[in-house]
Amino acid sequence: MRPHTLLCLILLLLHSGIGSAQEYRPDKVSKKAVQLYEKAYEKASSGSNREAIDLLQQATDADENYADAWIALAKLQIENKNYSYSIICFRRALSIDASYFKPYLLSYAIALAGTGDFVKALETTNRYIDQYKPSGAALEAALQKKKNFEFATQQEKTSTTPNDRTVFAPKNLGPTVNSKMAEYLPSQTIDGKQLFFTRRVDTYNEDFFTSNGSRSGTWESSSPVKGSLNTPQSEGAMMISQDGEWLVFTGCYRADSYGGCDLYISYRTASGWSAAAN
């Protein structure tokens, strides 16, 4: 065999060895790390995210190449709105095996958007669509995120002068409104004095909360809306009327439903919000 041919063969074998070493093998993860991961899954399923995060951190300590643990940890950080740490976890999983990571690119994009980096969020969403090639509901969700991120990036480009530019600089409303649970879908009365939003009070149940604005420009401690509006059933996607006297929301699989999810209405009364009516 010629020396040149032998050298090429050696280089080819070395390259193949490096490529296979980068492939993630879940079956090769340490048993201790897997046990911690399974315990974390149980905790997260019961709504104990803080304990789940602690267990997942232990799992990544036990096996730093446990991609599934890094991904799960990143997703829980998104729920906790700790987007910066979520990105760190996602990138660690990505560095272990980029091919294995493809299904999680959209979650990674959401974390990037959470920090205001809509350009990278859009790029990552496009990679998710092009590389993972989702279909059905997953594709619809990705296309909606892409549309949102395109709008955000376009808003930054359309400004011609610093005075014309719309600055997206969200500020956390603070602990009087936010909690360790997930809060979302806010709406305000037209005078800006009342804020209504949805809070996930456990793993699945959603309830409506409200907070009043103070003269100092801050928000008072939030509390569940008064009356009989909140129930163990599903309440979500609420919008308050401009005068704050009635609200509409989505209720799913209720006894009086016409099928699936319906729209319900509730009115403000002297004793609180009335029971919802289909």
C-alpha positions as CSV (number, residue, x, y, z in Angstrom):
1,M,0.0,0.0,0.0
2,R,1.3,3.4,-1.0
3,P,2.2,5.8,2.0
4,H,-0.2,8.4,0.7
5,T,-3.0,5.9,0.5
6,L,-2.3,4.6,4.0
7,L,-2.3,8.2,5.4
8,C,-5.7,8.9,3.8
9,L,-7.1,5.7,5.3
10,I,-5.8,6.6,8.7
11,L,-7.3,10.1,8.5
12,L,-10.6,8.6,7.4
13,L,-10.7,6.2,10.3
14,L,-9.9,9.0,12.7
15,H,-12.6,11.2,11.3
16,S,-15.2,8.4,11.6
17,G,-14.2,7.8,15.2
18,I,-14.6,11.4,16.1
19,G,-18.1,11.5,14.4
20,S,-19.3,8.4,16.3
21,A,-18.0,9.7,19.6
22,Q,-20.3,12.8,19.3
23,E,-23.4,10.6,18.8
24,Y,-25.6,10.7,21.9
25,R,-26.5,7.3,23.2
26,P,-29.3,7.4,25.9
27,D,-28.6,3.8,26.7
28,K,-25.1,4.7,27.8
29,V,-26.2,7.2,30.4
30,S,-25.2,6.3,33.9
31,K,-27.9,4.5,35.9
32,K,-27.7,7.0,38.8
33,A,-28.4,9.9,36.4
34,V,-31.4,8.0,34.9
35,Q,-32.8,7.3,38.3
36,L,-32.6,11.0,39.2
37,Y,-34.2,11.9,35.9
38,E,-37.1,9.6,36.5
39,K,-37.7,11.0,39.9
40,A,-37.6,14.5,38.4
41,Y,-40.2,13.5,35.9
42,E,-42.5,12.4,38.7
43,K,-42.0,15.6,40.6
44,A,-42.7,17.8,37.5
45,S,-45.8,15.7,36.6
46,S,-47.2,16.5,40.1
47,G,-46.4,20.2,39.7
48,S,-43.3,20.2,42.0
49,N,-41.1,22.0,39.5
50,R,-38.6,23.3,42.1
51,E,-37.8,19.7,43.3
52,A,-37.7,18.5,39.7
53,I,-35.2,21.1,38.8
54,D,-33.0,20.1,41.8
55,L,-33.1,16.5,40.7
56,L,-32.3,17.3,37.1
57,Q,-29.3,19.3,38.2
58,Q,-28.1,16.3,40.2
59,A,-28.7,14.1,37.1
60,T,-26.5,16.4,35.0
61,D,-23.8,16.3,37.7
62,A,-24.0,12.5,37.7
63,D,-23.6,12.5,33.9
64,E,-22.7,15.7,32.2
65,N,-23.5,14.2,28.8
66,Y,-27.1,13.4,29.7
67,A,-28.8,15.4,26.9
68,D,-32.4,14.5,28.0
69,A,-31.7,15.9,31.5
70,W,-30.3,19.1,30.1
71,I,-33.3,19.5,27.8
72,A,-35.8,18.8,30.5
73,L,-34.0,21.3,32.8
74,A,-34.2,23.9,30.0
75,K,-37.9,23.4,29.6
76,L,-38.6,23.8,33.3
77,Q,-36.6,27.0,33.3
78,I,-38.8,28.3,30.5
79,E,-41.8,27.7,32.7
80,N,-40.1,29.6,35.5
81,K,-39.3,32.4,33.0
82,N,-35.6,32.0,33.7
83,Y,-34.8,32.2,30.0
84,S,-31.1,32.9,30.3
85,Y,-30.4,29.8,32.2
86,S,-32.8,27.8,29.9
87,I,-30.6,28.9,27.0
88,I,-27.5,27.6,28.7
89,C,-29.1,24.2,29.3
90,F,-30.3,24.0,25.7
91,R,-26.9,24.9,24.3
92,R,-25.3,22.2,26.5
93,A,-27.7,19.6,25.1
94,L,-27.0,20.9,21.5
95,S,-23.3,20.5,22.0
96,I,-23.8,16.9,22.9
97,D,-25.5,15.9,19.7
98,A,-26.9,18.4,17.3
99,S,-28.9,15.8,15.4
100,Y,-30.6,14.5,18.5
101,F,-31.5,18.0,19.5
102,K,-33.5,18.9,16.3
103,P,-36.9,18.2,17.8
104,Y,-36.2,20.7,20.6
105,L,-35.1,23.6,18.4
106,L,-38.5,25.3,18.7
107,S,-38.4,25.2,22.5
108,Y,-34.9,26.7,22.2
109,A,-36.3,29.5,20.0
110,I,-38.9,30.3,22.6
111,A,-36.2,30.7,25.2
112,L,-34.2,33.0,22.9
113,A,-37.3,35.1,22.3
114,G,-37.8,35.3,26.1
115,T,-34.5,37.2,26.3
116,G,-35.6,39.5,23.4
117,D,-33.3,38.0,20.9
118,F,-35.9,37.6,18.2
119,V,-33.4,37.4,15.3
120,K,-31.8,34.3,16.7
121,A,-35.3,33.0,17.7
122,L,-36.4,33.3,14.1
123,E,-33.3,31.7,12.7
124,T,-33.7,28.8,15.2
125,T,-37.4,28.4,14.2
126,N,-36.4,28.2,10.6
127,R,-33.8,25.5,11.4
128,Y,-36.5,23.6,13.2
129,I,-38.8,23.7,10.2
130,D,-36.1,22.9,7.7
131,Q,-34.2,20.3,9.6
132,Y,-36.7,18.5,11.8
133,K,-39.5,18.9,9.2
134,P,-42.5,18.8,11.6
135,S,-46.0,18.1,10.5
136,G,-49.6,18.6,11.7
137,A,-50.1,20.5,14.9
138,A,-46.3,20.8,15.4
139,L,-45.9,22.5,12.1
140,E,-48.8,24.9,12.7
141,A,-47.2,25.9,16.1
142,A,-43.8,26.4,14.4
143,L,-45.3,28.6,11.7
144,Q,-47.2,30.7,14.2
145,K,-44.0,31.2,16.2
146,K,-42.2,32.1,13.0
147,K,-44.9,34.7,12.2
148,N,-44.6,36.2,15.6
149,F,-40.8,36.4,15.5
150,E,-40.9,37.9,12.0
151,F,-43.2,40.6,13.2
152,A,-40.9,41.4,16.1
153,T,-37.8,41.6,14.0
154,Q,-39.6,43.7,11.3
155,Q,-40.6,46.2,14.0
156,E,-37.0,46.7,14.8
157,K,-36.1,47.3,11.1
158,T,-38.9,49.7,10.2
159,S,-37.7,52.5,12.4
160,T,-35.9,55.3,10.5
161,T,-34.8,57.5,13.4
162,P,-34.2,56.8,17.1
163,N,-37.3,58.8,18.0
164,D,-39.5,56.7,15.6
165,R,-38.2,53.4,16.9
166,T,-40.5,51.2,18.9
167,V,-38.4,49.9,21.7
168,F,-39.4,46.5,23.0
169,A,-38.2,46.6,26.6
170,P,-40.5,44.5,28.8
171,K,-40.4,45.0,32.5
172,N,-41.3,42.4,35.0
173,L,-44.4,43.4,37.0
174,G,-42.8,42.1,40.2
175,P,-43.8,39.6,42.9
176,T,-47.1,41.3,43.6
177,V,-48.3,39.9,40.2
178,N,-45.9,37.2,39.3
179,S,-45.3,34.0,41.2
180,K,-43.4,30.7,40.9
181,M,-46.4,29.5,38.9
182,A,-47.1,30.4,35.3
183,E,-49.0,33.7,34.6
184,Y,-50.2,34.6,31.1
185,L,-52.9,36.1,28.8
186,P,-53.3,39.5,30.6
187,S,-55.9,42.1,29.8
188,Q,-56.7,45.5,31.3
189,T,-59.7,47.8,31.7
190,I,-59.6,50.9,29.5
191,D,-58.5,53.1,32.4
192,G,-55.5,50.9,33.0
193,K,-56.3,50.5,36.7
194,Q,-57.3,46.9,36.7
195,L,-55.3,43.9,35.5
196,F,-56.7,40.5,34.9
197,F,-54.7,37.4,34.0
198,T,-54.6,33.6,34.1
199,R,-52.5,31.7,36.6
200,R,-51.8,28.0,36.5
201,V,-52.5,27.0,40.1
202,D,-51.3,23.4,39.7
203,T,-50.2,21.2,36.8
204,Y,-53.3,21.6,34.8
205,N,-55.9,23.8,36.5
206,E,-56.1,27.5,35.4
207,D,-57.7,30.2,37.4
208,F,-58.3,33.9,36.9
209,F,-56.5,36.5,39.1
210,T,-56.6,40.3,39.3
211,S,-54.5,43.2,40.6
212,N,-55.3,46.9,41.0
213,G,-52.9,49.6,40.0
214,S,-51.6,51.9,42.7
215,R,-50.9,55.7,42.6
216,S,-47.2,55.0,42.6
217,G,-47.5,53.1,39.3
218,T,-47.0,49.7,40.8
219,W,-49.5,46.8,41.1
220,E,-51.0,45.6,44.3
221,S,-50.8,42.0,45.4
222,S,-52.8,39.8,43.0
223,S,-55.7,37.6,44.2
224,P,-58.2,35.2,42.7
225,V,-61.2,37.0,41.3
226,K,-64.1,37.1,43.8
227,G,-67.3,35.1,43.2
228,S,-67.9,31.7,41.7
229,L,-66.0,32.1,38.5
230,N,-63.0,30.0,39.3
231,T,-63.8,26.3,39.5
232,P,-61.8,23.0,39.4
233,Q,-62.9,22.9,35.7
234,S,-60.9,24.6,32.9
235,E,-61.0,28.4,32.6
236,G,-58.6,30.1,30.2
237,A,-58.1,32.8,27.5
238,M,-60.0,35.4,29.4
239,M,-60.6,39.0,28.2
240,I,-62.1,41.8,30.3
241,S,-64.5,44.3,28.9
242,Q,-63.2,47.9,28.6
243,D,-65.5,49.1,31.5
244,G,-64.5,46.0,33.6
245,E,-68.1,45.0,34.1
246,W,-68.1,41.7,32.2
247,L,-65.6,39.2,30.8
248,V,-65.5,36.4,28.3
249,F,-63.3,33.2,28.5
250,T,-62.9,29.8,27.1
251,G,-64.2,26.7,29.0
252,C,-63.5,23.2,27.8
253,Y,-65.4,19.9,28.3
254,R,-67.9,21.4,30.7
255,A,-71.3,19.7,31.4
256,D,-73.1,22.4,29.5
257,S,-70.7,22.5,26.6
258,Y,-71.9,22.2,23.0
259,G,-68.7,20.2,22.2
260,G,-65.1,20.6,23.1
261,C,-64.3,24.2,24.1
262,D,-67.0,26.9,24.3
263,L,-67.1,30.6,25.1
264,Y,-68.5,31.7,28.4
265,I,-69.5,35.0,29.9
266,S,-69.5,36.3,33.5
267,Y,-70.7,39.6,35.0
268,R,-69.4,41.7,37.9
269,T,-71.9,41.7,40.8
270,A,-71.8,43.2,44.3
271,S,-70.6,39.8,45.7
272,G,-68.1,39.1,43.0
273,W,-68.2,37.6,39.5
274,S,-71.3,35.6,38.6
275,A,-71.2,31.9,37.6
276,A,-70.2,31.5,34.0
277,A,-72.9,31.1,31.4
278,N,-72.5,29.5,28.1
